[in-house]
Amino acid sequence: SIAAPGLKKTDFNIQLKGGKLTVSYDACSEENTDIRRAFSKSAFSRSYNVSRDTNPEDIKAKYSAGILKVTVNRPESEVPVEHSIKIN
């Protein structure tokens, strides 16, 4: 989950490439007033390692109330992160 209030869902870019899931946005806003014109620009990018077997169709994203939530379902064939080996 990423807190990003004030943005629109179309401001985000989510890409999966080579076992990396990258979430980014590059938002520009323009505020007009009678006295001045102010420009504000903000950018964000964060990458996460995911299994190379991750199917892009198993990645879901939802933006609501200023929170972007990205859910990645792990592939069934993925090796567990922790596993005990029995000694014979």
Gaussian input, Z-matrix of N, CA and C with variables (Angstrom, degrees):
# hf/3-21g

backbone

0 1
 N
 C     1     B1
 C     2     B2     1     A1
 N     3     B3     2     A2     1     D1
 C     4     B4     3     A3     2     D2
 C     5     B5     4     A4     3     D3
 N     6     B6     5     A5     4     D4
 C     7     B7     6     A6     5     D5
 C     8     B8     7     A7     6     D6
 N     9     B9     8     A8     7     D7
 C    10    B10     9     A9     8     D8
 C    11    B11    10    A10     9     D9
 N    12    B12    11    A11    10    D10
 C    13    B13    12    A12    11    D11
 C    14    B14    13    A13    12    D12
 N    15    B15    14    A14    13    D13
 C    16    B16    15    A15    14    D14
 C    17    B17    16    A16    15    D15
 N    18    B18    17    A17    16    D16
 C    19    B19    18    A18    17    D17
 C    20    B20    19    A19    18    D18
 N    21    B21    20    A20    19    D19
 C    22    B22    21    A21    20    D20
 C    23    B23    22    A22    21    D21
 N    24    B24    23    A23    22    D22
 C    25    B25    24    A24    23    D23
 C    26    B26    25    A25    24    D24
 N    27    B27    26    A26    25    D25
 C    28    B28    27    A27    26    D26
 C    29    B29    28    A28    27    D27
 N    30    B30    29    A29    28    D28
 C    31    B31    30    A30    29    D29
 C    32    B32    31    A31    30    D30
 N    33    B33    32    A32    31    D31
 C    34    B34    33    A33    32    D32
 C    35    B35    34    A34    33    D33
 N    36    B36    35    A35    34    D34
 C    37    B37    36    A36    35    D35
 C    38    B38    37    A37    36    D36
 N    39    B39    38    A38    37    D37
 C    40    B40    39    A39    38    D38
 C    41    B41    40    A40    39    D39
 N    42    B42    41    A41    40    D40
 C    43    B43    42    A42    41    D41
 C    44    B44    43    A43    42    D42
 N    45    B45    44    A44    43    D43
 C    46    B46    45    A45    44    D44
 C    47    B47    46    A46    45    D45
 N    48    B48    47    A47    46    D46
 C    49    B49    48    A48    47    D47
 C    50    B50    49    A49    48    D48
 N    51    B51    50    A50    49    D49
 C    52    B52    51    A51    50    D50
 C    53    B53    52    A52    51    D51
 N    54    B54    53    A53    52    D52
 C    55    B55    54    A54    53    D53
 C    56    B56    55    A55    54    D54
 N    57    B57    56    A56    55    D55
 C    58    B58    57    A57    56    D56
 C    59    B59    58    A58    57    D57
 N    60    B60    59    A59    58    D58
 C    61    B61    60    A60    59    D59
 C    62    B62    61    A61    60    D60
 N    63    B63    62    A62    61    D61
 C    64    B64    63    A63    62    D62
 C    65    B65    64    A64    63    D63
 N    66    B66    65    A65    64    D64
 C    67    B67    66    A66    65    D65
 C    68    B68    67    A67    66    D66
 N    69    B69    68    A68    67    D67
 C    70    B70    69    A69    68    D68
 C    71    B71    70    A70    69    D69
 N    72    B72    71    A71    70    D70
 C    73    B73    72    A72    71    D71
 C    74    B74    73    A73    72    D72
 N    75    B75    74    A74    73    D73
 C    76    B76    75    A75    74    D74
 C    77    B77    76    A76    75    D75
 N    78    B78    77    A77    76    D76
 C    79    B79    78    A78    77    D77
 C    80    B80    79    A79    78    D78
 N    81    B81    80    A80    79    D79
 C    82    B82    81    A81    80    D80
 C    83    B83    82    A82    81    D81
 N    84    B84    83    A83    82    D82
 C    85    B85    84    A84    83    D83
 C    86    B86    85    A85    84    D84
 N    87    B87    86    A86    85    D85
 C    88    B88    87    A87    86    D86
 C    89    B89    88    A88    87    D87
 N    90    B90    89    A89    88    D88
 C    91    B91    90    A90    89    D89
 C    92    B92    91    A91    90    D90
 N    93    B93    92    A92    91    D91
 C    94    B94    93    A93    92    D92
 C    95    B95    94    A94    93    D93
 N    96    B96    95    A95    94    D94
 C    97    B97    96    A96    95    D95
 C    98    B98    97    A97    96    D96
 N    99    B99    98    A98    97    D97
 C   100   B100    99    A99    98    D98
 C   101   B101   100   A100    99    D99
 N   102   B102   101   A101   100   D100
 C   103   B103   102   A102   101   D101
 C   104   B104   103   A103   102   D102
 N   105   B105   104   A104   103   D103
 C   106   B106   105   A105   104   D104
 C   107   B107   106   A106   105   D105
 N   108   B108   107   A107   106   D106
 C   109   B109   108   A108   107   D107
 C   110   B110   109   A109   108   D108
 N   111   B111   110   A110   109   D109
 C   112   B112   111   A111   110   D110
 C   113   B113   112   A112   111   D111
 N   114   B114   113   A113   112   D112
 C   115   B115   114   A114   113   D113
 C   116   B116   115   A115   114   D114
 N   117   B117   116   A116   115   D115
 C   118   B118   117   A117   116   D116
 C   119   B119   118   A118   117   D117
 N   120   B120   119   A119   118   D118
 C   121   B121   120   A120   119   D119
 C   122   B122   121   A121   120   D120
 N   123   B123   122   A122   121   D121
 C   124   B124   123   A123   122   D122
 C   125   B125   124   A124   123   D123
 N   126   B126   125   A125   124   D124
 C   127   B127   126   A126   125   D125
 C   128   B128   127   A127   126   D126
 N   129   B129   128   A128   127   D127
 C   130   B130   129   A129   128   D128
 C   131   B131   130   A130   129   D129
 N   132   B132   131   A131   130   D130
 C   133   B133   132   A132   131   D131
 C   134   B134   133   A133   132   D132
 N   135   B135   134   A134   133   D133
 C   136   B136   135   A135   134   D134
 C   137   B137   136   A136   135   D135
 N   138   B138   137   A137   136   D136
 C   139   B139   138   A138   137   D137
 C   140   B140   139   A139   138   D138
 N   141   B141   140   A140   139   D139
 C   142   B142   141   A141   140   D140
 C   143   B143   142   A142   141   D141
 N   144   B144   143   A143   142   D142
 C   145   B145   144   A144   143   D143
 C   146   B146   145   A145   144   D144
 N   147   B147   146   A146   145   D145
 C   148   B148   147   A147   146   D146
 C   149   B149   148   A148   147   D147
 N   150   B150   149   A149   148   D148
 C   151   B151   150   A150   149   D149
 C   152   B152   151   A151   150   D150
 N   153   B153   152   A152   151   D151
 C   154   B154   153   A153   152   D152
 C   155   B155   154   A154   153   D153
 N   156   B156   155   A155   154   D154
 C   157   B157   156   A156   155   D155
 C   158   B158   157   A157   156   D156
 N   159   B159   158   A158   157   D157
 C   160   B160   159   A159   158   D158
 C   161   B161   160   A160   159   D159
 N   162   B162   161   A161   160   D160
 C   163   B163   162   A162   161   D161
 C   164   B164   163   A163   162   D162
 N   165   B165   164   A164   163   D163
 C   166   B166   165   A165   164   D164
 C   167   B167   166   A166   165   D165
 N   168   B168   167   A167   166   D166
 C   169   B169   168   A168   167   D167
 C   170   B170   169   A169   168   D168
 N   171   B171   170   A170   169   D169
 C   172   B172   171   A171   170   D170
 C   173   B173   172   A172   171   D171
 N   174   B174   173   A173   172   D172
 C   175   B175   174   A174   173   D173
 C   176   B176   175   A175   174   D174
 N   177   B177   176   A176   175   D175
 C   178   B178   177   A177   176   D176
 C   179   B179   178   A178   177   D177
 N   180   B180   179   A179   178   D178
 C   181   B181   180   A180   179   D179
 C   182   B182   181   A181   180   D180
 N   183   B183   182   A182   181   D181
 C   184   B184   183   A183   182   D182
 C   185   B185   184   A184   183   D183
 N   186   B186   185   A185   184   D184
 C   187   B187   186   A186   185   D185
 C   188   B188   187   A187   186   D186
 N   189   B189   188   A188   187   D187
 C   190   B190   189   A189   188   D188
 C   191   B191   190   A190   189   D189
 N   192   B192   191   A191   190   D190
 C   193   B193   192   A192   191   D191
 C   194   B194   193   A193   192   D192
 N   195   B195   194   A194   193   D193
 C   196   B196   195   A195   194   D194
 C   197   B197   196   A196   195   D195
 N   198   B198   197   A197   196   D196
 C   199   B199   198   A198   197   D197
 C   200   B200   199   A199   198   D198
 N   201   B201   200   A200   199   D199
 C   202   B202   201   A201   200   D200
 C   203   B203   202   A202   201   D201
 N   204   B204   203   A203   202   D202
 C   205   B205   204   A204   203   D203
 C   206   B206   205   A205   204   D204
 N   207   B207   206   A206   205   D205
 C   208   B208   207   A207   206   D206
 C   209   B209   208   A208   207   D207
 N   210   B210   209   A209   208   D208
 C   211   B211   210   A210   209   D209
 C   212   B212   211   A211   210   D210
 N   213   B213   212   A212   211   D211
 C   214   B214   213   A213   212   D212
 C   215   B215   214   A214   213   D213
 N   216   B216   215   A215   214   D214
 C   217   B217   216   A216   215   D215
 C   218   B218   217   A217   216   D216
 N   219   B219   218   A218   217   D217
 C   220   B220   219   A219   218   D218
 C   221   B221   220   A220   219   D219
 N   222   B222   221   A221   220   D220
 C   223   B223   222   A222   221   D221
 C   224   B224   223   A223   222   D222
 N   225   B225   224   A224   223   D223
 C   226   B226   225   A225   224   D224
 C   227   B227   226   A226   225   D225
 N   228   B228   227   A227   226   D226
 C   229   B229   228   A228   227   D227
 C   230   B230   229   A229   228   D228
 N   231   B231   230   A230   229   D229
 C   232   B232   231   A231   230   D230
 C   233   B233   232   A232   231   D231
 N   234   B234   233   A233   232   D232
 C   235   B235   234   A234   233   D233
 C   236   B236   235   A235   234   D234
 N   237   B237   236   A236   235   D235
 C   238   B238   237   A237   236   D236
 C   239   B239   238   A238   237   D237
 N   240   B240   239   A239   238   D238
 C   241   B241   240   A240   239   D239
 C   242   B242   241   A241   240   D240
 N   243   B243   242   A242   241   D241
 C   244   B244   243   A243   242   D242
 C   245   B245   244   A244   243   D243
 N   246   B246   245   A245   244   D244
 C   247   B247   246   A246   245   D245
 C   248   B248   247   A247   246   D246
 N   249   B249   248   A248   247   D247
 C   250   B250   249   A249   248   D248
 C   251   B251   250   A250   249   D249
 N   252   B252   251   A251   250   D250
 C   253   B253   252   A252   251   D251
 C   254   B254   253   A253   252   D252
 N   255   B255   254   A254   253   D253
 C   256   B256   255   A255   254   D254
 C   257   B257   256   A256   255   D255
 N   258   B258   257   A257   256   D256
 C   259   B259   258   A258   257   D257
 C   260   B260   259   A259   258   D258
 N   261   B261   260   A260   259   D259
 C   262   B262   261   A261   260   D260
 C   263   B263   262   A262   261   D261

   B1=1.4505
   B2=1.5248
   B3=1.3301
   B4=1.4594
   B5=1.5224
   B6=1.3304
   B7=1.4603
   B8=1.5219
   B9=1.3205
   B10=1.4592
   B11=1.5220
   B12=1.3382
   B13=1.4600
   B14=1.5237
   B15=1.3239
   B16=1.4510
   B17=1.5217
   B18=1.3232
   B19=1.4589
   B20=1.5198
   B21=1.3212
   B22=1.4617
   B23=1.5268
   B24=1.3154
   B25=1.4628
   B26=1.5169
   B27=1.3152
   B28=1.4636
   B29=1.5325
   B30=1.3397
   B31=1.4690
   B32=1.5256
   B33=1.3312
   B34=1.4581
   B35=1.5259
   B36=1.3140
   B37=1.4555
   B38=1.5271
   B39=1.3225
   B40=1.4624
   B41=1.5185
   B42=1.3433
   B43=1.4648
   B44=1.5176
   B45=1.3306
   B46=1.4564
   B47=1.5190
   B48=1.3421
   B49=1.4584
   B50=1.5246
   B51=1.3354
   B52=1.4558
   B53=1.5180
   B54=1.3131
   B55=1.4581
   B56=1.5243
   B57=1.3299
   B58=1.4611
   B59=1.5243
   B60=1.3230
   B61=1.4509
   B62=1.5255
   B63=1.3194
   B64=1.4607
   B65=1.5151
   B66=1.3304
   B67=1.4580
   B68=1.5230
   B69=1.3291
   B70=1.4627
   B71=1.5198
   B72=1.3290
   B73=1.4498
   B74=1.5150
   B75=1.3070
   B76=1.4529
   B77=1.5209
   B78=1.3207
   B79=1.4616
   B80=1.5254
   B81=1.2866
   B82=1.4670
   B83=1.5175
   B84=1.3003
   B85=1.4575
   B86=1.5219
   B87=1.2983
   B88=1.4561
   B89=1.5138
   B90=1.3235
   B91=1.4597
   B92=1.5225
   B93=1.2945
   B94=1.4630
   B95=1.5214
   B96=1.3045
   B97=1.4564
   B98=1.5201
   B99=1.3228
   B100=1.4574
   B101=1.5215
   B102=1.3238
   B103=1.4628
   B104=1.5175
   B105=1.3224
   B106=1.4621
   B107=1.5118
   B108=1.2935
   B109=1.4647
   B110=1.5311
   B111=1.3125
   B112=1.4688
   B113=1.5138
   B114=1.3202
   B115=1.4525
   B116=1.5144
   B117=1.2976
   B118=1.4565
   B119=1.5207
   B120=1.3189
   B121=1.4567
   B122=1.5217
   B123=1.3037
   B124=1.4553
   B125=1.5156
   B126=1.3201
   B127=1.4642
   B128=1.5149
   B129=1.3304
   B130=1.4513
   B131=1.5164
   B132=1.3250
   B133=1.4612
   B134=1.5164
   B135=1.3174
   B136=1.4640
   B137=1.5181
   B138=1.3525
   B139=1.4631
   B140=1.5171
   B141=1.3210
   B142=1.4592
   B143=1.5212
   B144=1.3251
   B145=1.4584
   B146=1.5238
   B147=1.3197
   B148=1.4605
   B149=1.5220
   B150=1.3078
   B151=1.4555
   B152=1.5285
   B153=1.3159
   B154=1.4724
   B155=1.5280
   B156=1.3383
   B157=1.4613
   B158=1.5298
   B159=1.3327
   B160=1.4627
   B161=1.5200
   B162=1.3120
   B163=1.4618
   B164=1.5316
   B165=1.3315
   B166=1.4644
   B167=1.5270
   B168=1.3315
   B169=1.4611
   B170=1.5347
   B171=1.3411
   B172=1.4678
   B173=1.5231
   B174=1.3252
   B175=1.4625
   B176=1.5209
   B177=1.3118
   B178=1.4583
   B179=1.5215
   B180=1.3262
   B181=1.4626
   B182=1.5226
   B183=1.3368
   B184=1.4599
   B185=1.5232
   B186=1.3293
   B187=1.4619
   B188=1.5182
   B189=1.3193
   B190=1.4576
   B191=1.5182
   B192=1.3215
   B193=1.4638
   B194=1.5343
   B195=1.3382
   B196=1.4622
   B197=1.5146
   B198=1.3303
   B199=1.4645
   B200=1.5229
   B201=1.3409
   B202=1.4586
   B203=1.5196
   B204=1.3166
   B205=1.4603
   B206=1.5252
   B207=1.3333
   B208=1.4610
   B209=1.5189
   B210=1.3289
   B211=1.4602
   B212=1.5216
   B213=1.3456
   B214=1.4587
   B215=1.5188
   B216=1.3199
   B217=1.4588
   B218=1.5172
   B219=1.3053
   B220=1.4615
   B221=1.5177
   B222=1.3307
   B223=1.4676
   B224=1.5229
   B225=1.3136
   B226=1.4640
   B227=1.5206
   B228=1.3149
   B229=1.4569
   B230=1.5283
   B231=1.3100
   B232=1.4572
   B233=1.5281
   B234=1.3164
   B235=1.4592
   B236=1.5241
   B237=1.3396
   B238=1.4620
   B239=1.5195
   B240=1.3323
   B241=1.4552
   B242=1.5181
   B243=1.3197
   B244=1.4644
   B245=1.5190
   B246=1.3096
   B247=1.4580
   B248=1.5267
   B249=1.3212
   B250=1.4756
   B251=1.5152
   B252=1.3169
   B253=1.4468
   B254=1.5327
   B255=1.3225
   B256=1.4759
   B257=1.5283
   B258=1.3354
   B259=1.4719
   B260=1.5171
   B261=1.3136
   B262=1.4802
   B263=1.5031
   A1=109.18
   A2=115.65
   A3=121.98
   A4=108.18
   A5=116.63
   A6=121.01
   A7=108.29
   A8=116.41
   A9=121.76
   A10=109.50
   A11=116.62
   A12=119.01
   A13=111.65
   A14=115.23
   A15=121.13
   A16=115.10
   A17=117.36
   A18=119.93
   A19=110.19
   A20=115.10
   A21=121.36
   A22=107.29
   A23=116.93
   A24=119.12
   A25=111.60
   A26=117.54
   A27=120.84
   A28=112.63
   A29=118.09
   A30=121.59
   A31=111.91
   A32=118.31
   A33=122.56
   A34=112.03
   A35=115.06
   A36=122.77
   A37=106.70
   A38=117.50
   A39=122.26
   A40=107.56
   A41=116.15
   A42=120.79
   A43=110.17
   A44=115.18
   A45=122.66
   A46=107.31
   A47=115.96
   A48=119.59
   A49=108.89
   A50=115.73
   A51=121.21
   A52=115.32
   A53=117.71
   A54=120.77
   A55=114.01
   A56=117.59
   A57=121.54
   A58=109.45
   A59=114.58
   A60=121.89
   A61=106.53
   A62=117.14
   A63=121.18
   A64=109.71
   A65=114.79
   A66=122.40
   A67=106.31
   A68=116.45
   A69=119.09
   A70=110.50
   A71=114.13
   A72=120.47
   A73=108.33
   A74=114.67
   A75=122.56
   A76=105.08
   A77=116.12
   A78=120.63
   A79=111.00
   A80=115.03
   A81=122.01
   A82=107.39
   A83=115.81
   A84=118.17
   A85=108.37
   A86=115.21
   A87=120.94
   A88=107.63
   A89=115.59
   A90=120.66
   A91=108.37
   A92=117.44
   A93=121.38
   A94=109.54
   A95=116.11
   A96=121.46
   A97=107.56
   A98=117.35
   A99=120.96
   A100=111.52
   A101=116.24
   A102=120.51
   A103=112.12
   A104=118.29
   A105=121.21
   A106=111.69
   A107=115.00
   A108=121.68
   A109=106.03
   A110=116.54
   A111=121.40
   A112=108.89
   A113=115.90
   A114=121.86
   A115=108.56
   A116=115.76
   A117=120.89
   A118=108.09
   A119=116.54
   A120=120.72
   A121=107.84
   A122=115.24
   A123=119.37
   A124=108.42
   A125=115.88
   A126=120.73
   A127=108.32
   A128=115.07
   A129=121.70
   A130=108.05
   A131=115.89
   A132=120.44
   A133=108.35
   A134=115.47
   A135=120.60
   A136=107.77
   A137=115.65
   A138=120.92
   A139=110.14
   A140=115.16
   A141=122.74
   A142=108.29
   A143=116.99
   A144=121.36
   A145=109.01
   A146=115.73
   A147=122.23
   A148=107.13
   A149=116.65
   A150=121.11
   A151=109.63
   A152=115.86
   A153=119.94
   A154=110.94
   A155=116.66
   A156=121.56
   A157=112.70
   A158=117.30
   A159=120.05
   A160=110.53
   A161=115.14
   A162=122.29
   A163=108.04
   A164=118.11
   A165=119.68
   A166=113.51
   A167=117.21
   A168=120.92
   A169=111.83
   A170=116.90
   A171=121.60
   A172=112.39
   A173=117.85
   A174=122.27
   A175=107.91
   A176=115.68
   A177=121.83
   A178=109.04
   A179=116.70
   A180=121.63
   A181=109.47
   A182=115.02
   A183=121.15
   A184=107.96
   A185=116.29
   A186=121.55
   A187=108.37
   A188=115.98
   A189=121.03
   A190=109.61
   A191=116.33
   A192=123.43
   A193=112.25
   A194=116.44
   A195=120.46
   A196=115.38
   A197=117.94
   A198=122.43
   A199=109.57
   A200=116.14
   A201=121.23
   A202=107.35
   A203=117.02
   A204=121.88
   A205=108.10
   A206=115.57
   A207=121.72
   A208=107.27
   A209=116.67
   A210=122.41
   A211=108.53
   A212=115.23
   A213=121.15
   A214=107.87
   A215=117.08
   A216=121.30
   A217=108.18
   A218=116.15
   A219=120.81
   A220=110.54
   A221=115.98
   A222=118.68
   A223=110.58
   A224=116.17
   A225=120.59
   A226=112.34
   A227=117.51
   A228=120.81
   A229=113.10
   A230=117.39
   A231=120.58
   A232=111.10
   A233=116.10
   A234=122.48
   A235=107.84
   A236=118.51
   A237=120.07
   A238=111.55
   A239=115.98
   A240=120.98
   A241=111.12
   A242=116.56
   A243=121.09
   A244=108.59
   A245=114.92
   A246=119.20
   A247=108.56
   A248=117.39
   A249=121.72
   A250=109.33
   A251=115.45
   A252=121.59
   A253=108.30
   A254=116.56
   A255=121.73
   A256=108.28
   A257=114.74
   A258=120.81
   A259=108.77
   A260=117.34
   A261=122.63
   A262=111.18
   D1=139.75
   D2=-179.63
   D3=-130.27
   D4=126.04
   D5=176.27
   D6=-80.41
   D7=122.81
   D8=-179.50
   D9=-148.72
   D10=67.20
   D11=-177.29
   D12=-68.17
   D13=148.70
   D14=175.67
   D15=87.04
   D16=-2.80
   D17=179.03
   D18=-97.81
   D19=168.15
   D20=173.85
   D21=-108.16
   D22=156.85
   D23=-179.07
   D24=-62.66
   D25=-25.09
   D26=178.49
   D27=-74.60
   D28=-10.51
   D29=177.35
   D30=-76.78
   D31=-17.78
   D32=-174.20
   D33=-90.67
   D34=152.44
   D35=173.36
   D36=-131.97
   D37=125.37
   D38=179.09
   D39=-123.95
   D40=122.80
   D41=-177.70
   D42=-131.11
   D43=145.31
   D44=174.33
   D45=-117.39
   D46=121.25
   D47=-179.34
   D48=-151.07
   D49=123.85
   D50=174.49
   D51=54.82
   D52=41.58
   D53=177.62
   D54=80.50
   D55=9.64
   D56=176.61
   D57=-121.50
   D58=129.56
   D59=174.88
   D60=-102.80
   D61=118.56
   D62=-177.95
   D63=-113.17
   D64=127.87
   D65=176.72
   D66=-113.49
   D67=126.46
   D68=-178.88
   D69=-146.60
   D70=161.74
   D71=169.14
   D72=-149.69
   D73=153.79
   D74=178.44
   D75=-139.50
   D76=92.85
   D77=-172.18
   D78=-104.16
   D79=132.11
   D80=173.85
   D81=-117.83
   D82=135.00
   D83=174.20
   D84=-133.20
   D85=151.68
   D86=-178.67
   D87=-127.88
   D88=130.03
   D89=-179.48
   D90=-117.05
   D91=122.10
   D92=178.80
   D93=-101.32
   D94=133.53
   D95=173.57
   D96=-133.12
   D97=168.95
   D98=178.51
   D99=-67.37
   D100=-30.39
   D101=-173.97
   D102=-91.24
   D103=-40.04
   D104=-174.18
   D105=-149.76
   D106=168.84
   D107=174.21
   D108=-120.30
   D109=123.93
   D110=-178.39
   D111=-115.61
   D112=138.08
   D113=176.98
   D114=-113.97
   D115=137.89
   D116=178.03
   D117=-128.39
   D118=134.11
   D119=178.97
   D120=-134.87
   D121=132.37
   D122=175.32
   D123=-136.35
   D124=148.75
   D125=-179.84
   D126=-140.42
   D127=153.30
   D128=-178.27
   D129=-151.95
   D130=140.41
   D131=174.16
   D132=-150.16
   D133=132.37
   D134=177.47
   D135=-142.58
   D136=136.47
   D137=-179.94
   D138=-116.13
   D139=145.74
   D140=-179.23
   D141=-129.76
   D142=139.19
   D143=175.02
   D144=-78.63
   D145=132.82
   D146=174.89
   D147=-132.78
   D148=163.86
   D149=178.46
   D150=-60.53
   D151=139.91
   D152=177.58
   D153=-64.79
   D154=-18.08
   D155=179.02
   D156=-84.17
   D157=-0.58
   D158=-177.87
   D159=-64.39
   D160=127.73
   D161=177.35
   D162=-83.30
   D163=125.90
   D164=179.29
   D165=-55.03
   D166=-27.20
   D167=178.51
   D168=-69.54
   D169=-16.47
   D170=179.72
   D171=-90.85
   D172=7.49
   D173=178.27
   D174=-105.95
   D175=124.16
   D176=-179.43
   D177=-120.94
   D178=145.01
   D179=178.01
   D180=-135.51
   D181=141.18
   D182=178.60
   D183=-141.26
   D184=134.19
   D185=177.27
   D186=-117.20
   D187=119.40
   D188=-178.14
   D189=-150.98
   D190=136.73
   D191=176.58
   D192=51.76
   D193=39.04
   D194=176.33
   D195=80.74
   D196=7.97
   D197=-179.51
   D198=-120.59
   D199=124.94
   D200=172.77
   D201=-95.78
   D202=121.99
   D203=179.29
   D204=-115.50
   D205=120.23
   D206=178.85
   D207=-112.28
   D208=127.31
   D209=-178.86
   D210=-117.68
   D211=129.45
   D212=178.73
   D213=-118.49
   D214=118.01
   D215=174.99
   D216=-82.72
   D217=127.59
   D218=-179.48
   D219=-73.09
   D220=141.80
   D221=176.44
   D222=-65.21
   D223=145.61
   D224=-178.78
   D225=-64.06
   D226=-27.12
   D227=-177.25
   D228=-83.61
   D229=0.80
   D230=-176.40
   D231=-67.15
   D232=139.59
   D233=177.57
   D234=-73.74
   D235=135.12
   D236=179.86
   D237=-61.25
   D238=149.61
   D239=179.67
   D240=-66.26
   D241=-36.13
   D242=-179.47
   D243=-130.38
   D244=135.49
   D245=-178.15
   D246=-152.87
   D247=133.37
   D248=177.24
   D249=-91.42
   D250=138.20
   D251=179.73
   D252=-106.73
   D253=126.13
   D254=179.68
   D255=-79.09
   D256=134.01
   D257=178.14
   D258=-94.92
   D259=124.68
   D260=178.83
   D261=-91.52

